[in-house]
Amino acid sequence: MVNGSLHLAEGARIGGPVLVIGGRIEGPGIAGLADTARVWMAPLRIQMRGQDVELRTPAGPELPPFLELDLGVASLRPTLRGDGAYNRVEGLPIRVGGVLEAGRRNPTRVEGFAVWRSVSGLEVDSDNLGHRVGVEQELGGRGEARLGFAHRSVVRPIEDRGISDMEASLTTFFLHRDFRDWYERDGWEVWAEVTPTGRPLRLALSYMEEDHGFAAIRDPWTLRGRDAAWRLQPLVAEGSVRTLGAEAELDMRNDPDEPSDGWWVSARVRRTMGGTLTVPRGNDGEDDPGSVTMGSLPLSTDGELDLRRYNRLGPTLRVSTRALLAGSVNGNPLAPQFQRTLGGEGSLPGHPRFSMACGARDATAASPQGEVEGAAWVSYGCDRIALGQIELRGALPVVGGSRELAAGVEDWELRSLLNVRPEWTVFGNVGRGWSLADEMGVEGTFRDSPVRADVGVGLHLGSLGLHWAVPLNRRDRGVNFFVRLQKRF
C-alpha cells in the first residue's frame, strides 16, 4: 500500500508480508495478519514518467554538481543567488559565498555569505552589506538530526503575508507595490532539529540573541511608478532581544505540491527571555512621543498553530480547509515585529491589504532616523489573529488542446508540462484580529479588528491562478481581481 492506509475489517486474513508506505494499518482485523507488517508513515513522493511511476527527487543544490569543487576531504559549493524578495528597503539582496561540506553519513557544513543589496549600487560599506556565517553538524545519519550555529546581519519581512518571494518580488519590481514590511536583524542563533526519515515529522528548538532595528525605505528602481511614494514602513521595537523558540511540524499529505488527502499541522511558540527592546510611540511626529521598554513589561510569549486538511471528494474534485491562530499566548502585548495582520491577497483577498491591523495604521509618527514627520506607521498590526479558509477545487472539462498535444511529445518532462489540466476553484475566508495595547497603557488608535469575510472564484493552469474575490461585509472595495503564482494553501 502506497500513500494510503490499510483498513482491515473484522475477520480479515492476510497470509503474506504487508508493507504500508505513507499511511497506517488500522481496523479490528489487525489480528488477522499472519506474517510481518512494516509501516513507513512518511508519504512516498512519486511522479509519472510516461506509463511508469518513479520517485520524485528533491530539489538540487543552488548550482549544478559540475560546478562543485572536490577538495578531497570536503566539497565546496560556490553560491550566487537571491537572499529573499526584491523590496523597497534593499532592492534585490544577493547572497555571495559558498558552502563547505565534509563527511558522508553525518556531514558537517560550514557556510559563509556576504549579502549585497542592489539599492546601494557599487557603493560598498557596512551599511550596505549584510552577512550570514554558520556551521551545521548532522547526527544519526544524513537527514535525521542536526545541530547548528549561525550569525547573521540581514533585513527580513515581519511576516510573509501568505505571498511567495517570487510574487512579492514581481509586484515590487513591476508595479511599485511592496506587499511586505521589513526590519533589521543582527545577531546569532543556535538550534537543534530532528527530522526522522521514517516519520513525517519535524521538531526544532532554537535560542537567539539579536539586535532589531527600523529598516528605512531606500527607493530601489522599479519598472513603473518610479515617481510615486512608497507605502510607509511601521515602527518596530529597537534594541536587543533574547528569545527561546520551539517548532513542530507534521506532514501527512500524499503530495507536498498537489495535496489531495491528508493533514499538515505546524505549531510554533516563542518566549521572549529579556533584552532592551524599546517601542517608540506617538502621533504625527510629536516632540517627545515617549517609549516603553521591554524590561518594564511582562515578558511576552507568542505562538502559531496552522491546521490544514485536504480531502478528495472524487477523481477530480477535492476540498481543502485551513485554520490559523497566531499571536500572544500569555496575554501580553507583542513588539511590532512579532505582530500579525490580515487583509489582501494572501489572507482575505476581498478586503484591502493590511485592513485588519488593529488601528496600528491609523496614525503616523516620526521615523527613528528623524527624516521627516509622519515617516512611519505607529505600529505593525494585531497582537492576535484568527483566520479560517476553505477551498473547493475541481478539473475543467477539456476537449482537445494540450492533452492531445502532449500525447505526441516523446520527451517526458516536456510532456508533463503540456499535460496540465485547467482547474476551477471556489473559496471563502473569514478572519479577526485583537489588540492588547491596553495591557501596556498605550493611548491611541489601537483597537480590535472586527470579523471580515469574503468569497471568490478562480481559474488555474498549473501554478498560475486567476482569481476574483468580493467582500461579504465592510464593503470598502468592489471585486478584486488578482493573479497568483502558487496555491493559496
Secondary structure, DSSP 8 states (H G I E B T S, - for coil): -BSS-EE--TT--B-S-EEEESS-EESGGGGGB-S-EEEE-S---EEEETTEEEE------SS-GGGSEE-SS-EEEEEEEE-S--BTTTBSEEEEEEEEEE-SSS-EEEEEEEEEEGGGTT--STTTEEEEEEEEEEESSTTTEEEEEEEEEEEEES--TT--HHHHHHHHHHHS-----EEEEEEEEEEEEE--TTSSEEEEEEEEEEEEEE--------SS-TTS----EE---BEEEEEEEEEEEEE--S-SSS--SEEEEEEEEEEEEEE--EEE--STT-S---EEEGGGS---EEEEEEEEEEEE-SSSEEEEEEEEEEEESSS----GGG-B-B-BTTTBTTS-TT-BSTTTTS-EE--TT--STT-EES--SBSEEEEEEEEEEEE----STHHHHHHT---HHHHHHH----EEEEEEEEEEEE--GGGGT--SS---EEEEEEEEEEEEETTEEEEEEEESSS--S--EEEEESS---
